[in-house]
Amino acid sequence: ARSEPKPGRRGPPPVANRRLTPAEREKHIVREAIRFFAEVGFGGQTRELAQRIGVTQPLLYRYFPTKQQLIERVYQEVYLNRWDPAWEPLLADRSLPLRQRLVEFYRRYTATIFTYEWMRIYMFAGLKGAEINQRYIKRLEERVLALICRELRAEFGFPAASAVAGLERELVWMLHGGLYYYGVRKFVYEIPVECELAAMIQTAVDALLAAAPGMLRKVVGEPRPVRRLRAG
């Protein structure tokens, strides 16, 4: 049987027959830089990237005078521009059960990050010591993980006044990191995953909700009674 090609891997792009405008050329460079860094990591040289694109290195530097500026643009395109502002309102919408919100959020989130380029660039950035990981994790913790911690307190009747404890954040990281590693196995290690993603998300969310009350008692104290609205 014929094996399928690896996602994201390809030879040098064909040189365009028509002359590109500066804006089109810049987009083309960024698009190819994303593919290049996903394949070889940030140790890849701009000379090789220019050869793949079919331009001279001086022309590449005309658009991005330093390699770091090109990396910054890759970070903007791959991570910041793909961040969906609807994620946070979804997680905070208490008209929906928390389990439903978490499952839906991680369905949307994994659909965004589970790509060859997103996963491999993120791993290469960590190995290279680039700041991409630290900056993205800070955004993730502030906008998503801390929000999930607050919603867990609300769900189980724990007071929300005190700051989020380290153990709370780590419990949510277990959920988030477990799902992220599912993607690492598939897109970085390129090994089969035995469980369908939808089932994996539901199981991981259920595990978090089962463990949360006991953990919150340790770091917050006893919960207040939760008043549930009666239907009808």
VOKE-810538 format. One record per residue (C-alpha): residue number from 1; residue in one letter; chain; x, y, z. Coordinates in steps of 0.2 Angstrom, whole numbers, plus 5000, padded with zeros to 4 digits. Layout:
# residues N
SITE  nr rest kette    X    Y    Z
SITE NUM    A     A    X    Y    Z
...
//
This chain:
# residues 232
SITE  nr rest kette    X    Y    Z
SITE   1    A     A 5000 5000 5000
SITE   2    R     A 5006 5017 4996
SITE   3    S     A 5011 5027 5012
SITE   4    E     A 5003 5044 5014
SITE   5    P     A 5015 5059 5014
SITE   6    K     A 5020 5067 5031
SITE   7    P     A 5009 5082 5035
SITE   8    G     A 5018 5099 5032
SITE   9    R     A 5033 5091 5023
SITE  10    R     A 5037 5096 5006
SITE  11    G     A 5050 5101 4994
SITE  12    P     A 5055 5119 4989
SITE  13    P     A 5040 5129 4983
SITE  14    P     A 5040 5133 4964
SITE  15    V     A 5045 5150 4960
SITE  16    A     A 5030 5161 4955
SITE  17    N     A 5029 5165 4937
SITE  18    R     A 5022 5182 4940
SITE  19    R     A 5030 5196 4949
SITE  20    L     A 5024 5198 4967
SITE  21    T     A 5019 5214 4976
SITE  22    P     A 5028 5218 4991
SITE  23    A     A 5014 5213 5002
SITE  24    E     A 5012 5196 4993
SITE  25    R     A 5030 5193 4994
SITE  26    E     A 5030 5196 5013
SITE  27    K     A 5016 5184 5015
SITE  28    H     A 5024 5171 5005
SITE  29    I     A 5040 5173 5015
SITE  30    V     A 5031 5171 5031
SITE  31    R     A 5021 5156 5025
SITE  32    E     A 5036 5147 5019
SITE  33    A     A 5046 5152 5035
SITE  34    I     A 5032 5143 5046
SITE  35    R     A 5034 5127 5035
SITE  36    F     A 5053 5129 5036
SITE  37    F     A 5054 5131 5055
SITE  38    A     A 5041 5117 5058
SITE  39    E     A 5052 5105 5049
SITE  40    V     A 5070 5110 5054
SITE  41    G     A 5068 5120 5070
SITE  42    F     A 5075 5137 5074
SITE  43    G     A 5092 5132 5071
SITE  44    G     A 5088 5132 5052
SITE  45    Q     A 5098 5146 5043
SITE  46    T     A 5090 5160 5033
SITE  47    R     A 5101 5156 5019
SITE  48    E     A 5093 5139 5017
SITE  49    L     A 5076 5147 5019
SITE  50    A     A 5079 5159 5005
SITE  51    Q     A 5085 5145 4994
SITE  52    R     A 5068 5136 4997
SITE  53    I     A 5058 5151 4994
SITE  54    G     A 5068 5155 4978
SITE  55    V     A 5074 5172 4983
SITE  56    T     A 5091 5179 4988
SITE  57    Q     A 5096 5181 5006
SITE  58    P     A 5097 5200 5004
SITE  59    L     A 5079 5201 4998
SITE  60    L     A 5074 5191 5013
SITE  61    Y     A 5083 5203 5024
SITE  62    R     A 5074 5217 5016
SITE  63    Y     A 5058 5211 5023
SITE  64    F     A 5065 5204 5039
SITE  65    P     A 5082 5212 5044
SITE  66    T     A 5085 5199 5057
SITE  67    K     A 5081 5181 5060
SITE  68    Q     A 5073 5186 5077
SITE  69    Q     A 5061 5198 5068
SITE  70    L     A 5056 5183 5056
SITE  71    I     A 5053 5172 5071
SITE  72    E     A 5042 5185 5080
SITE  73    R     A 5031 5186 5064
SITE  74    V     A 5030 5167 5064
SITE  75    Y     A 5024 5168 5083
SITE  76    Q     A 5011 5181 5078
SITE  77    E     A 5004 5171 5064
SITE  78    V     A 5004 5154 5071
SITE  79    Y     A 5000 5158 5090
SITE  80    L     A 4992 5175 5092
SITE  81    N     A 4982 5176 5076
SITE  82    R     A 4975 5159 5079
SITE  83    W     A 4969 5163 5097
SITE  84    D     A 4950 5163 5097
SITE  85    P     A 4943 5177 5108
SITE  86    A     A 4927 5167 5109
SITE  87    W     A 4936 5154 5120
SITE  88    E     A 4935 5164 5136
SITE  89    P     A 4917 5169 5135
SITE  90    L     A 4913 5151 5132
SITE  91    L     A 4922 5145 5148
SITE  92    A     A 4914 5159 5158
SITE  93    D     A 4896 5156 5152
SITE  94    R     A 4887 5149 5168
SITE  95    S     A 4871 5146 5159
SITE  96    L     A 4879 5130 5152
SITE  97    P     A 4885 5116 5163
SITE  98    L     A 4904 5117 5167
SITE  99    R     A 4907 5100 5159
SITE 100    Q     A 4899 5105 5143
SITE 101    R     A 4909 5121 5143
SITE 102    L     A 4926 5112 5146
SITE 103    V     A 4922 5099 5133
SITE 104    E     A 4917 5111 5120
SITE 105    F     A 4932 5123 5124
SITE 106    Y     A 4945 5109 5122
SITE 107    R     A 4936 5103 5106
SITE 108    R     A 4939 5120 5098
SITE 109    Y     A 4956 5123 5106
SITE 110    T     A 4963 5106 5100
SITE 111    A     A 4956 5109 5083
SITE 112    T     A 4967 5125 5082
SITE 113    I     A 4983 5118 5089
SITE 114    F     A 4983 5101 5083
SITE 115    T     A 4993 5104 5067
SITE 116    Y     A 5010 5099 5061
SITE 117    E     A 5016 5117 5061
SITE 118    W     A 5009 5123 5078
SITE 119    M     A 5015 5107 5088
SITE 120    R     A 5032 5106 5080
SITE 121    I     A 5036 5125 5081
SITE 122    Y     A 5031 5125 5099
SITE 123    M     A 5042 5110 5103
SITE 124    F     A 5057 5117 5094
SITE 125    A     A 5055 5134 5102
SITE 126    G     A 5056 5125 5119
SITE 127    L     A 5072 5116 5114
SITE 128    K     A 5080 5132 5107
SITE 129    G     A 5076 5142 5122
SITE 130    A     A 5066 5154 5113
SITE 131    E     A 5053 5165 5122
SITE 132    I     A 5038 5159 5112
SITE 133    N     A 5034 5146 5125
SITE 134    Q     A 5035 5157 5140
SITE 135    R     A 5025 5171 5132
SITE 136    Y     A 5012 5159 5126
SITE 137    I     A 5011 5149 5143
SITE 138    K     A 5009 5166 5152
SITE 139    R     A 4994 5170 5140
SITE 140    L     A 4987 5153 5143
SITE 141    E     A 4988 5153 5162
SITE 142    E     A 4980 5171 5163
SITE 143    R     A 4966 5169 5151
SITE 144    V     A 4962 5151 5151
SITE 145    L     A 4969 5141 5166
SITE 146    A     A 4965 5154 5179
SITE 147    L     A 4947 5155 5172
SITE 148    I     A 4945 5137 5173
SITE 149    C     A 4951 5137 5191
SITE 150    R     A 4938 5150 5195
SITE 151    E     A 4924 5141 5187
SITE 152    L     A 4928 5125 5196
SITE 153    R     A 4926 5135 5213
SITE 154    A     A 4910 5141 5207
SITE 155    E     A 4904 5124 5201
SITE 156    F     A 4907 5116 5218
SITE 157    G     A 4903 5131 5229
SITE 158    F     A 4920 5136 5235
SITE 159    P     A 4923 5155 5239
SITE 160    A     A 4931 5164 5224
SITE 161    A     A 4939 5178 5234
SITE 162    S     A 4956 5171 5238
SITE 163    A     A 4970 5169 5225
SITE 164    V     A 4971 5154 5214
SITE 165    A     A 4983 5141 5223
SITE 166    G     A 4997 5132 5215
SITE 167    L     A 4989 5115 5217
SITE 168    E     A 4973 5122 5208
SITE 169    R     A 4983 5127 5193
SITE 170    E     A 4993 5111 5193
SITE 171    L     A 4977 5101 5193
SITE 172    V     A 4971 5110 5178
SITE 173    W     A 4988 5109 5170
SITE 174    M     A 4986 5090 5171
SITE 175    L     A 4970 5091 5160
SITE 176    H     A 4978 5103 5148
SITE 177    G     A 4995 5095 5147
SITE 178    G     A 4987 5078 5145
SITE 179    L     A 4978 5083 5130
SITE 180    Y     A 4993 5093 5123
SITE 181    Y     A 5003 5077 5124
SITE 182    Y     A 4991 5068 5114
SITE 183    G     A 4995 5080 5100
SITE 184    V     A 5013 5078 5103
SITE 185    R     A 5013 5060 5101
SITE 186    K     A 5003 5062 5084
SITE 187    F     A 5012 5077 5076
SITE 188    V     A 5029 5076 5084
SITE 189    Y     A 5033 5058 5088
SITE 190    E     A 5022 5053 5074
SITE 191    I     A 5016 5037 5083
SITE 192    P     A 4998 5030 5083
SITE 193    V     A 4986 5036 5096
SITE 194    E     A 4974 5023 5102
SITE 195    C     A 4959 5034 5108
SITE 196    E     A 4949 5045 5098
SITE 197    L     A 4951 5064 5102
SITE 198    A     A 4933 5067 5107
SITE 199    A     A 4933 5052 5119
SITE 200    M     A 4950 5058 5126
SITE 201    I     A 4943 5075 5130
SITE 202    Q     A 4928 5069 5138
SITE 203    T     A 4937 5057 5149
SITE 204    A     A 4950 5070 5154
SITE 205    V     A 4937 5083 5158
SITE 206    D     A 4928 5070 5169
SITE 207    A     A 4944 5066 5178
SITE 208    L     A 4946 5084 5182
SITE 209    L     A 4929 5087 5189
SITE 210    A     A 4930 5071 5199
SITE 211    A     A 4946 5077 5207
SITE 212    A     A 4943 5095 5209
SITE 213    P     A 4932 5095 5225
SITE 214    G     A 4944 5085 5236
SITE 215    M     A 4959 5096 5230
SITE 216    L     A 4949 5112 5233
SITE 217    R     A 4945 5107 5251
SITE 218    K     A 4964 5106 5254
SITE 219    V     A 4968 5123 5247
SITE 220    V     A 4952 5133 5250
SITE 221    G     A 4942 5125 5264
SITE 222    E     A 4924 5118 5265
SITE 223    P     A 4912 5123 5251
SITE 224    R     A 4896 5133 5253
SITE 225    P     A 4880 5125 5248
SITE 226    V     A 4878 5127 5229
SITE 227    R     A 4860 5134 5225
SITE 228    R     A 4854 5126 5209
SITE 229    L     A 4841 5134 5198
SITE 230    R     A 4826 5122 5196
SITE 231    A     A 4820 5119 5179
SITE 232    G     A 4802 5124 5174
//
